[in-house]
Structures are given as C-alpha cells and as structure tokens.
Amino acid sequence: MKARLKDGFEAEIIEENVGDWEFLEILSDIDEGETGLIVKAARKMLGKDGVDRLKEHLRKEDGRVDITEMVEAFNELLTSVNELKNS
C-alpha cells in the first residue's frame, strides 16, 4: 500500500505491520507521552529504507532533518493510511 504526503512524496507502507497489534500498542504509548517511540513506529510502518527515503526527502541544505517536520510527515502518512483503509 502506498501513502502520500501533500507535497507528493510517496511511501510504501508495510501493511501487515500497520495491522499488527504491537503497532497499535506503540501508537498508544506515544499518545501517553512516550514520544521517543515514534522512531520505532515509523520503522515499523515504513521499514528502514522507507524511513531513510523520508529523511532524505525532508533533509535541509545544511544536512539536518528537522524533528518537527519528520513527526508531521509520519502523522500525515499515518492519516493517509487510515483514509485508504476506510475507503
């Protein structure tokens, strides 16, 4: 399954991982304040290669990847996945 950001970036979603109970547990823990788990959630949803592609997409000229932009992109992709599943 592919998810897309508003800016056109497409990411391949590992569908079986998104439907996994442990993925839901990670998201729940993030909601409860364990924000560091977003890295684990992104890797589970996109795989290491997908996360690397997203980082390169968001990388600034100075070589940095802004945390806020990465989190926003992850949330946008997650929302896109939920919309695809509900359509």
Secondary structure by P-SEA (a helix, b strand, c coil): cccccccbbbbbbcccccccaaaaaaaaaaaaccccaaaaaaaaaccaaaaaaaaaaaccccccccaaaaaaaaaaaaaaaaaaaac
